[in-house]
Amino acid sequence: MGKIKIEGCVGTPCYLMGARELLDEMQNLASQYEDKIRVIISHCIDDCCDKAPVARVNGKIYEDMTPDKLREIVLKKI
């Protein structure tokens, strides 16, 4: 289990707003830092559909997420 837990939502609103690109970045980060990152895929993160796409990093929810924002957040925690 990794030290950083990244949870990505693939529910319909998140998926339509770019979750596929976020999931690609999550997998990329996990492969680069495999001993430090754990990726979890969810179908909903706390009913935040109106703020899609959404990701949770170590329990904190981030709204209107982009792959670049995700990378920045995660790299600060490594």
N, C-alpha and C positions, 0 to 999 in steps of 0.2 A: 504494500500500500504506500502511496506517495505522500509526501509532506504537504503538497498543494493539491486541493481537491477542486477541480473545475467541473461544474455541472452546466450542461447546455440544454436548452429547451428545443424540442422539435415539434411542438404543437403547431397547429395550422397557422395562427397569426405570426409566430416566430419564424416558421419556415418560409412563409410568403415574404417576410421582411429581411431575409438574409441569413437564416440559421445555417444553411448548408455551408456557406463560406466560414462561419464561426466554427462549425464542427471540423472542417478541414484544418483550420488553424489550431484547434484543440489537439487534433491528432498529430499535427506537425510538432507542436510543443512537447507533447507526450513522447514522441519518438526521439526528439533532441535531448530531453531531460527525463528519460524513462525512470530513473530511480527517484525522481523528485515530484512527479506529477501523476495524478490519478484523474482520469476522465470518466464522467458519468453522463449518460444521456437520459433526459426526462421528457415527459410529454406535457408537463406544466410546472412552472415555478411560481408558486404563491399567487396564482391568478393575476399575473402582471401582463396579460395579453395586450392591453392598450399601450404598453411601453416596449413592444417587441422590436427587435429580438432581445432576449434576456439571457443572462448567464449569472451563475452564482460561483464565486471564488472564495473558498474557505468560509462559506456561510453568508457572505455579503452579496446581495443582489445588485447587479449592474444592469441598467436599462439602456435602450437604444445602443446596444453594443455593436461594435465593428471588430473585424479581425485585428486591426492595428491597436485599438483600445485594449482588447483582450491581451495581446502580446505585451503591451506596456505594463499592464496591471500585474501579469504573471511574472514578468522578468524582474519587477521590483521586489517580489516576494522570494525569489530564488537566492 
